[in-house]
């Protein structure tokens, strides 16, 4: 079983608690608390229900 943050699709109602990343035509919002807890070597792996696991690699971190 995957042990890490989960994700949902859609823009959060309150974007103030999120960091926004742009990847081509996809915008990804990650809660700042999740970045603090799970970001390791500029990479975070998360699970998106019905789509699987994805790695978000943050350049310059």
N, C-alpha and C positions, 0 to 999 in steps of 0.2 A: 504494500500500500504506500502511496506517495505521502511523504511527510514534509509538508511545506505549505506556502501560502496558496490559496485558491483565488480564482478570479471570476469576474462576471463581465458580461458585455454591456457597454453603454457608458455614457459620461456620468460621473458622480454628481449628485446634486450640489454638494459643497466641495468645490475643487481646491479650496484653501489648504486642506490636509493632504494634498496629493502632489506628486511631481509628475510632470507631463513629458512624454518622450514621443518623438515623431520618427517613424520608420516607413519610408516611402509614403504610401497613402493611408497608413494606419497610425492612429493616435493611441498611445498607451498611457493610462493614468495608474500610478502605483502609490499607494498610501505611504507617506513618509516613514511611519512607524515600521512598516514592512521592509522598507529599504534599510533602515537602521538594524533590524534584526537579521535579515537574510542575505543582504548584498555581500558577496564575497569575491574578491579579485575582479570587481567590475561586472559580475554576472549574478543573475538571480534566475532560478528555475521556478515556474509556477504551473499550476494545473487549471485549465479552462474546461469546465464541464462540457461534455460531448465533443470536445476537440482534441484533448490530450495535453501532454506536457510541452512547455515551451521554455526556451532560454532567452532571456533578455540580457544582451550584452551592452553595457553602457560605456561608450568610448570616453576617454578622458577622466575616468574616475580613479 
